[in-house]
Amino acid sequence: MTAAPTPESWDIPVSEARERLAEVIAAAEAGTVVHLTRHGRRVAAVVPEPMAETADSQVRALSKGFADKHRSLLDRLAE
C-alpha cells in the first residue's frame, strides 16, 4: 500500500485495490475517500455515496446553468 489509510483519504494502487476491493468499499462506506493510483498518479476515486450524490447534483446544476446562460449559442451549434 502506498499510503497508510486515514479517516479522510487513502491512496492505493489500482492493482492492489483489485485484490482488496472489499476493504476499499468498506472504507468508502465508513466515509473515507479512496484514491486509486497508477504509476503514483491519482486516476480515480471511490467515494462515500452521499459525496457522489452531492457531486452529481452539483454537476447537473452547473450544466443547467451553463446551458441556460448560453442557450442561443447552443441552439445555433445544434443546427
C-alpha positions in Angstrom: 0.0 0.0 0.0 1.4 3.4 -0.9 0.0 5.5 1.9 -1.5 4.4 5.3 -5.3 4.8 5.4 -6.6 7.9 7.3 -10.2 8.7 8.2 -10.4 11.2 5.4 -8.3 9.9 2.5 -6.3 6.8 1.3 -4.2 6.3 -1.8 -3.8 2.7 -3.1 -2.5 1.4 -6.5 -5.2 0.1 -8.8 -3.5 -3.3 -8.9 -3.6 -3.6 -5.1 -7.2 -2.2 -4.9 -8.4 -5.1 -7.1 -7.0 -7.6 -4.5 -8.5 -5.6 -1.6 -11.8 -4.5 -3.2 -13.9 -5.4 -0.1 -11.6 -3.3 2.1 -11.8 -0.4 -0.4 -15.6 -0.5 -0.4 -15.7 -0.8 3.4 -13.5 2.3 3.7 -15.8 4.3 1.4 -18.8 3.1 3.3 -17.1 4.4 6.5 -16.7 7.8 5.0 -13.1 7.6 3.6 -12.2 8.7 0.1 -10.1 6.1 -1.5 -7.9 7.4 -4.3 -6.8 4.8 -6.9 -3.3 5.4 -8.3 -1.5 4.2 -11.4 2.3 4.8 -11.5 1.9 7.0 -8.4 -0.7 9.4 -10.1 -4.3 9.5 -8.9 -6.6 8.3 -11.6 -9.9 7.7 -9.9 -11.6 7.7 -6.5 -14.1 5.5 -4.6 -16.1 7.9 -2.6 -18.9 7.6 0.0 -22.4 7.6 -1.7 -23.5 10.9 -0.1 -20.4 12.6 -1.6 -21.2 11.1 -5.0 -24.8 12.3 -4.9 -23.6 15.8 -4.0 -21.1 15.8 -6.8 -23.8 14.6 -9.3 -26.2 17.3 -8.1 -23.5 20.0 -8.5 -22.5 18.9 -12.0 -26.2 18.9 -13.1 -26.7 22.4 -11.6 -23.6 23.7 -13.3 -24.5 22.1 -16.6 -28.0 23.6 -16.4 -26.6 27.0 -15.5 -24.2 26.9 -18.4 -26.9 25.8 -20.8 -29.3 28.5 -19.6 -26.7 31.2 -19.9 -25.5 30.1 -23.4 -28.9 28.8 -24.8 -28.7 30.8 -28.1 -25.2 29.7 -28.9 -26.1 26.0 -28.1 -29.2 26.3 -30.3 -27.1 27.7 -33.2 -24.5 24.9 -32.8 -27.3 22.3 -32.9 -28.5 23.5 -36.3 
